[in-house]
Amino acid sequence: MSADAKAPGIPVGVVVIGAEKLERSLDFFAGTVGLTVTEERTWKGPDFERYWKLPPGSSARCAFLGHGADPVGRIQLMEFNAANRKVARSASIRRANGLFNLNIYASDIKRDYERLKAKGFNFWSEPAHNNFGPIVGETMEASFDGPDGVVINLIQLLTEDPKTVIGRIVAFINKYGRTPTGFTSVVTTAHTVNDMEKALAFYYGPLHQTLFLESVLQGPVTNRALSLPEHAKTRSVIVQGDHEYGKIALASAMNYEVPDIAKDANPPNIGYLAQSFEVSNLDETARACAAIGVQTYSKPTEIDLPGRGRCRAMIVRNPGSGALQEMYQVA
């Protein structure tokens, strides 16, 4: 690549979730959302233990799910065999430092809302209409507590005008397709940080992502939908790689305090544990991380990753929150 060439932005390829009960999580992500399971296995051995910093004899039952031809927005479920596992996020927490939710596009949010409520899922509110203006477009959204303490935000895109941001995404989905149950893979995933500039340095730097949208979330209606204090102000910065899916919705609290779930979002616990990114050159990525002082969790190593096969991979902590971020290069 020449010095003037722009490196491709790297979207979220996989979200890693610690499952309380693998079958229950599969019932939702495969059965309800309609994602395809491409691999199931028990992951164990010295490499696995060192990579995830687990004691000897540890293992995890894993399932890898996705949709579409591209390596973006997929899900890796891991039910660890350890005792005394914690849930990283309790249902009472509506905003916290760390990895927080998964955004999935729905084809009929009112129908899906009723069906999921009937199954016992706890929605934060009824589907809410959002108008982001003539440039972006309109949506209907509803958040609920999904399996394993992970918040699921369903979004129905309402604007079809191809001149709008949302209209362009609708055109992409119409071409790319949906799951058999009418959903998509993970299109955006939320990450709340306590230092936005350090988080952006990581996503813009080693991962070459770019700005998609920035705004301040505020006002009684918005805050009611987000279950935040009435006068809360939240800085929202959405970044993206070179794909419509795998975006990251960064958020930082501007005038209120949030708890920290990143400290508990580590194996073998239950919850949203890591974001994973496929890079073209892991050594270059590792050097870029070191240059901005990113803390290494697991140094670069060769390992068989679920759904991806033999890879060179490493895990670091995001400097804006401490959340785990995995980078891998397929062998």
N, C-alpha and C positions, 0 to 999 in steps of 0.2 A: 504494500500500500504506500503511495506517495505521501510526502509530508503534508500535502494540501488536501488529501482525500479524507472524507469524513468517515469515521468508523461507524458501522451499523449499530443502531441502538438495540439493546438486548432486552426483550420483554420477559416477564415472569413465565418461565417454562413449566414450573411445577410448584404447587403449594403442598407443604408437608404437614400432615395433621396427625397428632397422637390420638388414636381412637380408644375410647373406653371399652367398647365392644365392637369388633370389626364387622360382625354381621349387621348390627343396627346401623352403622355408618354406611355400609354398602346398600342397605335397604333404601336409604335416602338418596345417595349420590348415583347409584346405578338404577335402582327401582323407580324413584320419583323423578330425579333430574334426567335420567336416561343416558348417563355416560357409560361408555363401554369399558369393561374390565379387560385389560390387555395382559396382565400378569398377576398371579398370586403366588406367594412363596413365604417360607419362614426364613428370615434373614438372621444369621448368627455367625459366630467365629471371631477370631482375634481382630481381623480388619474392621469388622462391624463394631466391636467393642471399643477399639481405639478411636474410630471415626466419630462415634456418638458419645464418647467418654462414659462408658458403662462398665460395670464390674464384670469379671470373668463369669461365663455361663449365661450371660444375658442373650436374649433373642427377641424378635418381633415378628408377628404375623403381618404380612404386608399385602396390600392390593394397590394396583396402579391403574388409574382410569383416565380416559380422555375422549375427545371428539374432534373429528376433522383430521386433515392431512398434516397440519403443521404442529411442531412441538411447542405449543403454547397453552397456557391455562389448564394444565392437567393437574390431577390430584394423586398424591401418594398417602395412603392411609397406613398407619403403623400401630398395631396393638402390642405394646411391650409386655413382657412377662414379669416385670418387676412388681414387688409389693409396695404398698403405701404411695401409690401414684396420686399426685395432686391434679385438680382441675385448674388450669391456668386462669380461666376467667369464669367467675360466677355469673348467674343470670341477672343479678342486681347491678352489674357494672355495664354502663351504657357508653362509656368512652374511657380509654385507658392507654397509657404508653405501651406500645408494642404492636405486634401484628393482630389485626382485629376482625376483619370481615371479608367475605367473598361476595362479589357482585356477579349476578347471573341474569342474563336477559330472558324474560318470560314472553310468551306469545299472547297470553290472555291473563293478565294479573288478577282481575276480579275473580275469575274461575279458579285460578291457582290459590288465591287467598282463602277462598271458601273450602277447597279441598284440603289444604294443609291445616287450616284451623280444625277441621273435622278429625284430622289425624292427631290432634293434640299439641300442635306447635304453637308457641306463644308469640304472637305478633305484637310489636311495639305500638302499632296504630293501624287503622284502616289504610288502604292504598291512598297515597297523597299525590295530587297533581302538582307538577313543577313546571314553571315556564321560565326558561333561561334566556329568553329574549330572541329576537329574530335571527341572530347569527347562529345560535346554538340549537334552539328548538325546545320541544316539550316532552315530558316523561310522566309516567305514573310509577311510584315506587312504594315498597313496603318492606320493612325489616322484621326479622324474627329470629328467635334463638334456635339455631340448628343443632345438629348432633355435636357432642364433644365441646360444648361451650363456644363454638364458632358462630358468629352472627352471619346470617345469610340475608343479603339485600336483593330482592327481586326488582327488576326494572323492565317496564314495557315502554318501548320507544314509540312515541305518538306521531312525530313529524316525519313526513315522507319527502318533503321538498329537498331535492339533491343539492341545492345551494346552501343548506344548513349543515352543521356538524352532525346532528342526529340523523338527518336524511341520508348523509353519506354512509353512516354506520348501518342504517336500515338496508341500503343497497348492497352493502358488503354481506350482511347476514342472509339476504335473499339469495345471493349467489353461493355463499359458503354452506348454508343449510343449518338446520337445527337437529337436536336429538329426537328420537321417536316420540318423546313426551312433550316436545315443544320448547325445550330450553336450549341453552348454549353451555359451553365450558366456561371457565372463569374468565370473565372479560376484564374485570378490574378487581383489585384487592386492596383493602384499606390498611394503612400503617400509620398509627398515631405516634408522633415523635415529640421529645421534649427539647430537641435542638434541630430546627428545620434546616438551617444552613449546613450543618454537618451531614444531615441525611441527604440533602441535595448534592453535596460534594461527592458522596458515594455513588448515587444514581447517575449523576451527570458525568462523573469522572470514570472510574473503572468500567461502568456498564454503558456509557455513552448514550444514555437516554436523553430525551428532549422534553421541553414543556408542552403539555397538551392544553391545560387550562388552569388559571389561578383566580381565586376569589376569596372573599370573606363571608363565611356562613353566619348569618345573624337574623334576628327578628323572631317574634313569638311563634309564627307558623312554622318556620324552619326548625327552630329549636324544639318545638313540641314534637315534630316528626322524628327528631334525633334524640329525644328524651334528655335534652340538656336544659340547664337553667334558662329562664325566659330572656335574660339579658346577656347570655353567653355570646362571645365572638370567637370564631374558630377560623384560623388561616387554613385554607384548602389549596393544595398544589397537586395537580394530577400530572404525572410524568408517564412517558411511554417509550417503548422500543419501536422497532420497525414492523409493527403488526397492530391490527385493530384490537386484538385481545392481549391480555397480559399487562395491562396498564396498572399503575400504582397510585392510589388516592392517598396522598400524604395529608396529615392534619396535625395542627398544633393548637393547643388551647391558649387563647390570648388574654383572657381575664378571669379564668377559673382554674381550679386544680383538678388533676386526674390521678387515679391510682396507677401503679406500675405492675403490668402483668408480664412484662418481658423477663423479669427475674425468675418467674416460675414456668415460662414457656421453653423448657429444656427437656430432652429425653431423661427419664421415661414417662414424663407427665402427659396429661390429656389436654389437647387444645391445638391451636394453630402454632406450630413450632418453627417453621422456616419457610422462606421463599427461596426458589432455586432457579438459576440462570445458566443457560448453555452458552459458553464462550468459545471463541475460535482458538485462543491461545492462553492457556491457564497461567503460564509463566508471566506473560505480559500483564494479565489481570492481577496476579499476586503482587507484582512490582507496583502497579498503580494503586493497589490497596495500601501497601506499605508506605507509599509516598504521601498519603494523607493520614497516616497514623491509625489505620484500621486495626483493631485487635483480632488476632487469629484465634479461632476456636479449635480447628483441626487443620494442620498443615497439609499442603498438597500431597496426595497419595493416590496410588492406583487401587481401584475398588470396583466391584460389580454393583451398580446402582439399579434398583427396581425400575423396570420399564425402559431402561436405557443401556443396559449391558456394561461392558468393561469401559471404564472412564478414568481419567485423572480428575480428582475433585478436591475441594477444600471448603471449609466453613469459616466464616468470620462473623463478627458482631457489628451490626450497623452502628456507626458512630453517633447517629442521632437518637437512638433508642436502646441499643444493646440487643436488639432482636437478631436472631440467627439468619444468615444469608449464605446460601450454598452456591458455589460456582463450579461447573464441571465442563470438561472437554471430552467429547466422545472419542474413544481410541480408534 
